[in-house]
């Protein structure tokens, strides 16, 4: 009986010691208010100057679990509705061309939204450090699933936690070819979209929602 009591006391002590770390975890829900994902699609080719660069915006949803005391315990889960991805026309682009660009982007050579309606990112490792009170430089490793293809990538982030709000900003570069998509061309290939896609993002998440 004495040994059993000692064992119970040890278990209780271990549980008490572990509780502060668990209590440090905080769940956040990504909100569309303030969040933005912008995709920059450039042009190349012999007469690339004659085409139009495009910016694309995407609506994002998801959850974040943050543990400032131990960043490795943190996680990120994001999803994008591919059908909601929208082309922003360049100032000098004819208005009649915008629906054509939108149709090509949603079509089978690029997003193919009828077959792949969702774009997702799921983290599997988080690292980093606090650089000032409530501000962190972090690296989030995870899998991006796009156009039916999943690729691992690392996102460098600046994260600020203040007054129950988590704000993460960063940028990365993707490639059409990595996800089985075809850079669109026109004019016999004299104007074509670059293989590289620049992505800037700002994710805003509220605590306890």
N, C-alpha and C positions, 0 to 999 in steps of 0.2 A: 504493500500500500504506500509506504514511504517513497519507494522508487517511482510509483505512478504519480504521486503528488509532485515530485521533483520534475518529472517529465512534463506534466501539465504546466508547471511554472515556467519552464524553459520555453515551451511553445507559446505561452502567453507573452513572455518577454520578447520573443522573436517577432510575434505579430505586432506588438506595440512599436518595436523598432522599425518595422517595415511601413507602418501606417503613414508617417509623414511624407515619404516618397510617393505613395499612392495618392495622398491628398493633394499633391502638387499638380497632378494631372487635371486639365481643364478641357472640356469639350466645347467646340465652337461650330456654328452652322454658317456656311457661306451664304452671303446675301447678295442679291443682284444690285442693290444700292451701293454704288461706289466700286464694285468689282468690274473689271474690264479685261478682256483678252483681245489683243489686236494682232492681226497676222499681216505681214507686209510681203506682198508678192511683187518681185521685181521683174524686169524684162532684160533680154539679151538678144544677141543675133546681130547680123550685119547692119540692119536698119532698126535696131532696138529703140533708137531715139524717137522713131515715128509711132511707137506704141504708147500705152498708158500703164503706169504702175497702179496697183490697186491695194487698198487696205480693206481688210475683212474683220468684222467684229463677231464675237461669239458669246452667247450667254452661258454662264457657268453656275453649277450647283455643287454642293458637296459638304463634307465635314472635315474638321481638323481636330486632332487631339494633341494638345501641347503640354509639355512638361518642362518648364524652364530650369528646374533643378537637375534634370537628366534628359537632355535633348534626344538621346537615343530611344527614349520611350514614346516619343512623339510620332504621329502618323498623319497622312493626308489622303483623302479620297475625293476625286473631282470627276464630274461628268458634264458633257456638253451635248446638247441636242443638235445634231448635224443639220437638221432641217431649218434651224433658227439662225444658222451662220449667214451673215448678210454682207454683201459687197458695198463698200462706200465708194462712190464714184470720185475720180480725180476732178479737180476744178475745170480742166480743159477738155473733159471727155463728153461727147455728145450723149444726151439723156437717153436716146434710143438704144445706145450700146449697152447700158447697164443691165437690162433684163437678159441680154445675150450672155454677158459675162457671168451673171448669177446662174443661168441655166447650165453653162459649161461647168462651173464649179460644183454644182449639185449633181451633175451627170456622172456616167459610169467611169469616165477617165480620171476623175478627181475624187470627190468625196463619195460618190455613188450612194446617196442618202437613202434610196429605196432599199438597198441591201444592208447598209450599215448606218442605221439611224442614230447611233450613239458613239461618242468619242469619250474615252475614259483614261484617267491617270490614277494609279494606285501606288503609294509609296511602300518600300520594303526596308528602307534604312534612312535615318536622319542623323546628321552630325553638325557640329558648329560650335560657336562660342558667343558669349555675351560681350558686346563691344562698348556698351554704355547701359545705364539702367533701363531695362525694358526693351533694349534693341539688340538684335542678334544677327550675326552672319551665319547662314546655315546652308548646308548642301543636302538636298533631298534626292535620294536615288529611288527610282520606281519604274513602272512599266506603263508606257503610253500605248493604248490600243486605238488604231486609226485605220479606216479602210480595210478592216478585217485582219490587220497585221499588228502584232505586239512587239514593241522594241523597248529595251532598257535605256534609260537616260538619266543624267544627273542634272538637277536644276539648282543653280546658285541663287540664293534668296537673301533679301534683307527683310527681316521680320521685326515689327514693332508691336508690342503688347501694351495697351493703355486703356484704362477705364472700361474694361470688359470687351474691348475690340482688338482683334488681331488683324494686322495689315501686312501682307507679304507682297513684295515686288521683285521682279526679275526679268530676265530675257534669255532666250535660247535660239538655236538655229536647227530647223528640221530640213529634211530632204524628201522631195517627192518620191524619188527612187527607193528610199528606205521603206516606204509603206505601199509600194506597188502602184503608185499613182503616176500619171503621165503629165509632164509639163506641157501645157497647151501651146500650140504654135499657130501662126497665121501667115498669109502671104508666101506660101511655099517654103516656110521655115525661116524667112528673113526676119520675122519678129516672133519671138517665143518667150515664154515665161521661164525664169531661172529655176534651176533644180532646187536651189536653196530657198527656204522660207524663213523669214525672221519673225519671231514671236515675242511680243512684249506683254507682260501681264501684271495686273494688280488684283489681288484677292483680298476681299474684306469679309471677315467672319465675326459674328457676335457670340458672346459666351452664353451658355445656358439656354439655347433655343433648339 
